[in-house]
Amino acid sequence: MVNAAFLFATMSILVKNAATNLHMNEDELAFWRSLLPALVIFGTTLARKKTLKTPFFGVICSAV
C-alpha cells in the first residue's frame, strides 16, 4: 500500500510537470499515462504465456 501510494504521488507530480512544461492537453496526458501500464500488462502476459481473453465474456453479455 505504501508503494502504491508513493507511485501514485510520483505519477501525479510527473503529470502536472508534463502539463506545465511540455504544454500537453488532457488527451495527450491520458494517452501517455495509459501507455506504460498497458505495455507492462501486455509484456507480463506474454512472459507468462497467458491470454487476456476472459472466460466470462458470454456470462456478462447474456446478463445484460
SVG drawing of the C-alpha trace seen along z (x, -y; Angstrom):
<svg xmlns="http://www.w3.org/2000/svg" viewBox="-30 -25 39 45">
<polyline fill="none" stroke="black" stroke-width="0.4" points="0.0,0.0 2.8,-2.4 4.5,-1.6 1.2,-2.2 0.7,-5.5 4.2,-6.6 3.9,-5.6 0.5,-7.4 2.0,-10.5 5.0,-10.3 2.7,-9.9 0.7,-12.9 3.8,-15.0 5.1,-13.9 1.7,-14.6 1.5,-18.1 5.0,-18.7 4.3,-17.5 1.2,-19.6 3.0,-22.8 6.4,-22.3 5.5,-20.3 2.2,-22.1 0.3,-18.9 -3.5,-18.8 -5.7,-16.3 -5.9,-13.9 -2.2,-13.6 -1.7,-13.2 -4.3,-10.4 -2.6,-8.6 0.9,-8.7 -0.4,-7.8 -2.1,-4.7 0.6,-3.6 3.2,-2.4 0.8,-0.3 -0.7,1.2 2.8,2.2 3.6,3.7 0.4,5.7 1.0,6.9 4.6,7.8 3.7,9.7 1.0,11.6 3.4,12.6 6.1,13.6 3.7,15.8 2.3,17.2 -1.2,16.4 -4.1,14.7 -6.1,11.6 -9.3,13.2 -11.8,13.7 -13.8,16.9 -16.7,14.8 -17.5,12.6 -20.6,14.7 -21.9,14.6 -21.6,10.8 -23.2,10.3 -26.1,12.6 -26.9,10.9 -27.5,7.5"/>
</svg>
